[in-house]
Amino acid sequence: MTHEIIISGFGGQGVLSMGKILAYSGLMEDKEVTWMPAYGPEQRGGTANVTVIVSDDPVSSPILSSYDTAIVLNQPSLEKFESKVKPGGSLIYDGYGINKPPTRKDIHVYRIDAMDKAAEMNMIKVFNMMILGGLLKIHPIVSVESVLKALRKTLPERHHHLIPMNEDAIRMGMDIIREV
Amino acid sequence: MADKEVTLMKGNEAIAHAAIRCGCDGYFGYPITPQSEVLETLAAEKPWETTGMVVLQAESEVASINMVYGGAATGKKVMTSSSSPGISLMQEGISYMAGAELPALIVNVSRGGPGLGTIQPSQADYFQTVKGGGHGDYRLITLAPASVQEMADFVDLAFELAFRYRNPAMILSDGAIGQMMEKVVLPPFKPRRTEEEIARECPWATTGRTGMRKPNIITSLELRSEEMEQNNLRIQAKYRVIEEKEVRYEEYMTEDAEYLIVAFGSAARIAKKVIAIAREQGIKVGLLRPITLWPFPTRKIAELGKKVKGILSLEINAGQMIEDIRLAVECNVPVKWYGRLGGIIPEPEEVVEEIKKMTR
């Protein structure tokens, strides 16, 4: 089983770190993983995207033409990646950043209002973990336990008290994602 | 970090960790995207407090390579890393090291050129690396990693080859392999060699003359042409041995292949995806991945060239390695090129289209 994902949004939204946690969670389950950022001069406010591949087999190309799942957190990302979702694949978008919703009928489209929810609950910092929760609800690529294990492993000890907040965000994301 | 632990890291970080672990004595470098994590990781790891390895940010790439020359002259395991424009600045020093027969490791995490170009991945430094770059008749032992694991593994291998043949070695990588994160098992710790070990293993090195030993002189200068020709002949003879003994490559699905892709580094990763898609569509494609770009797997490509209907040289440049492939097969089989330029990485589907064109 191989899952090829693109996560795309504005710099500063936690796109790259969300991808990193997903990749690390795959590692916790002994899966093969590749995390390939579209690195560049982009900074906060610019565009950022990362390809994450989680697989039971060795990963070939870290660069892909099409994806099983695209997570788009702003309009330019939607316009860039909607056409690149494989037929039958999934597109997840945050309602906040999108004014022209996706139109394809041959893919599954999911909406998650994580930005609104995170603002409402004063959890903006774990907005990306809400999105990750949404992804894991529709595609349980890795278990929530593995994500928490990955967080314990990657976060410095002094930030470990934030892990429960991350878990809450993941569960909240699982709760609020809806197929459109 | 435990010895056999599987961890997730960037290719650039793997280079830095592997350098510390293989007993490297010194790193001299200057930051440039997309390889700055090498120096950053070394600075964060502070190996000068553990193994005693020197890590120094020089004032420029020219200074870095000359510090490497100095360290190598004393038999130390020294290295530098940079990206394309920085590597161009180092060419004089690299040529001098080849001439003075000094072992050292140079890592190029290349980006799109020419000139200052872009910071995105590219393989456009192939010619510079395997055909010279600097002046004079010399060669660089060149390893092309295709994964983060190989970034880690090739550091020790490059040093080993550099010292075995007293010649600089290069790891030619690119921004994609440098920036992506993958699983990696870091090599086990090897202590740095002691002064006595260096004196024993590198009798040529300027380790400080004791007793009646003849002075060791490290230089590439020889104004007497007859002597200089002899120096060149000796170096060329060494290159023939390297070409005979050190060719490395990976063969992938070539047994029944009707078409062959030749690709190195990140392009070889893309090629494997291309092969999967092409085979689903009934086109039998295989891959020959040169791991050493010099020495080039000429004989292997000639042998495979006899079995296939066509070869595609997949390169993230305007077609450089294709010249070596054509020389290898002596035009007995059509060889086509496909690639993208300026920091764009070809996507698997567009390469599949090129393969389809070859079948028509």
Interface residues (C-beta under 8 A of the other chain):
Chain A: K20 A23 Y24 L27 E32 V33 T34 W35 M36 P37 Y39 G40 P41 V59 S60 S61 P62 I63 L64 S65 S66
Chain B: V6 T7 L8 T33 P34 I119 Q120 G175 A176 Q179 M180 M181 E182 K183 S266 R269 I270 A271 K272 K273 V274 A276 I345 P346 E347 P348 E349 E350
